[in-house]
Amino acid sequence: MPVYMLTDDLVFPPPEGASPEGVVAVGGDASPERLVLAYSQGIFPWPHEDLPLLWFSPDPRFVLPIERVHVGRSLRRRIRAGDFEVRADSAFDRVIEACAAAPRPGQDGTWITDELKQGFAALHRRGYAHSIETYLNGELVGGLYGIAIGSSFCGESMFSRVDDASKVATVTLLGNLAAWGFHFVDCQVHTEHLARFGAEPWPRPIFLGALRRAIAEPARPGPWQLELGPEQALEVLLTAVVNSSSDPSER
């Protein structure tokens, strides 16, 4: 099938026209303006070695509904032990560098290129990109970063230097997102780590419909200040019902 080549114009083809592998377009750059446009249409960059920049919208999409998050018992105990401190937007550059350097099974390098680092850093300065950081005894030991547009949050990458550090960051983020009225996290593609939290595949039309509704809601620009610590966030996830519908098309 033909591949859509991007130009300097800020435009993407409809994600419904993606290839079977999920490729929507090729080329372009990772400018903050292009990144905002892409994420608002359910498209994200995923560089591949020796190829121009590729833009994806896979079908199905891997999505974590916040009202159905699963937190395992061992992780609950770890959070309630109170060992970790979690902050937001206090070390964005350090988090993205740590994510880029983290070893990945089956990968020799990283998809987080210098171009993407610069693009995400620009989004952070504009209030779209956010980092959640986990500290142990004052040392940064884990975290994650992602993009928020409207009430949608797209998780990009995470790292952990201590057992459960990224998981504690994830729970803290999810609890705060629930308190702020977010309904789901876009996890993009399947990972076992996020599947254990309750992420599930959504057909592209369901995901795009939910995304359109989310980006129409008021934004929460950065820098973010967390309203809930890890233990409070855990309790929100365990007890609060954000949306009781089991049908994602109704969210």
N, C-alpha and C positions, 0 to 999 in steps of 0.2 A: 504494500500500500504506500502511497506517497507520504513523504515526511515534510511537515511544515517547517520551513526555515525562517527563523526570526530575523528581523531587520532592526534598524535603530528605532522604528516606531514602537510605542508602548502598546502592544496588542498581542493577545494570544488567541488561537483558534478555540472553539468550544471543546471542553474536556471530553464530551461524549464521542468525539472523533478520534480518541486515542487508539494507538495500535493495540493488538492483543497483549503486548508486554506492558502497556500503560503509558507509552511515550506519546506526548502531546505535541512537542515541538523540539527543535534543535537550534542551538546557537544563542545569540543575545548575550546579555551580561547579567551580573548579580547586583545591579544598582538597587538602592532601596526602593525606588519608584516601581521598578519591574517586579521586585520581590513582593511588595504589597499587592500589586495587581494579580500576581500569580496565586498567592495564598487566598485572596478574596474570591478566586474562581475555582478553588480546590486543586490547584496545580502547585507542585514543589520541585525545586532543582535537585538533581541527583547526579553529580559528576561521575563519569567513568573514564578511566585512564585511556589516553590516546584518542579520545573522542571530543567533539565540541560539547558544550554544556547541554545536557539533556534535561527536559522538563516532563514530569510524570503526573498522571492521575490514574492510579490503578483501580481496577474493578475485579473483586470487591475491595473496599477500603477497610483498613483495620481501625476500629473506633472503640474507645473506652467510655461507656455511658456512666456518668458519675454516680447516678442513683443505684447502680448495680456493681459498684467496686467491691472486690473481695480482698480482705486483708487477713492473711494467715495468722494463726495463733502465735507462732514464734515471733513474727514481726510485731504483733501487738505487744507482746511482752518486752521486746527490745525498745519500742517507743515509750512504753510506760515506765521503763527503768530510768528515763530522763537523761541518758548519757549525751545526747546530741543537742546542739543548738542549730536552728535553721533560720536563715535570713534570705531576703530577696533583693536582687539587683545591687548587691554590694561588691560583687567580684565577677562581673560578666566576662571580661576579657580572660581572666584566669580560668573560668569554667569552660569556655569554648576551646581554649588551648588544651586543657586537660582532657576534654572529650576527643579532640583531634589526636591526642597522643595515646589514648587508651587502646590497648590491644583488643582486636575483635576476632573471634573464631572464624577461620577461613579467609581472613583478609590480611594482606601484606602491608597495606597502607591505610589511608583515611580518605573518605569522600569530602571531608571538611577542608577544602582548599583555601589558599590565601585569599582568593577572590571572594569566596563565600564568607570567610572570617570578616573581611572588610565590609561586605554587604550587611551581614547580621549586626556588626558593631554599629553601623550607621542606623539600622533599624532600632537598636537599643537606645541610641542617643535621641531618636525621635519618639520613643515611648512604646514601640511595638514589640520589641524583643526583650525577653526577661530571663533572668537566671535565678534558680533556687539553689542555695548553697547549704551544705551540711558541714558543721564544724564540730570537732572533738578536741577538747582542751585548747580551744582557740585556733586550731589548725584546720584548714580546708581539707576535708577528706572525701567529699563526694558532692554530687549535684547534677543539675540538668539545665537545659535552656530550651526555649521555644518561642513561638510567635503568637501574639494575641491580636485579633481583629474583631471588633464588636465583642460578642460574648463567646467567640470561638478561640480555642487554644490548640495550636499544633505543636506537639512535642517533637523536638529535633534530635537530641542526643543526650546521653548521660554518662557519668563516670563514677567509679567508686574505688577508693584506696583502702577502705575499711569495710568489713562485712556489713551489709545492710545500709550503708551510708546513702546510696542513691535511692534505695527503697523508702527510707525515711523522708528524703526530699520529695519523693513522689507522693506519698501519703499526705504530707504537709501541703503540697501544692493542691492536691485534689480537694482536701477539706476546705481550703480557702476559696478555691473556684466554686465549690458548692455554695459557700456562704455568699459569694458575689453573684450568684445566679447563672453560672455557666452550667451547661447540661452534659457536655461530652468533651473528650480530648481526642483529637485526630492523631492517631499513632502511625498513620500512613500505611505501613506494611507489617505483616505478621512477625512477632517475636515471641518466644516462649515466655520471656520475662513479663511482658505486658499481658499475655494470655492468662497468666496466673493471677493477674490483678482483675481480670474479667473482661478484657478487650475482646471484641468479636468482629467478624466480617460483616460489613454493610454493603449491599449493592450500590453501585455508583449513584443511581437516581435518588435513593434514600439519603445517602450522605450529602449530595449536593443540595437537596431540599432543606435538610437540617442546617447546612452551612449558610444558605441564603437567609434563613430566618435568624441565625445567630449574628451574622454581620450587620443585620438591620437594627440590632439592639445597641444601646449606648455602649461606647467603648470605655475601657478602664486604662487610660494611658499611664505609662511609667514615669518615674520609677515607682515600683510597687513597694508597699509596706504590708507585710503579712499581719493579718488581724488575729490569726490563730496559730499557736505553736503546735508542735507535733502531737502532743497528747490531746489538745482540744480538737485539732483537725481529725484525728482518729475517731473521737467520739461523734463528731458531726457525720462522718461517713458511716458509722455503725448505727446511728439512731435517726438521722434526718432523712426524710423522703423528699428529694428534690422534685421529682416528677414521677407519679405512680404509673404512668402508661408504660406498658411493655412493648408497645409498637413504636419503633424509632421514627416511622413516618409521621407520627402524631406529635413529635417533640418540636 
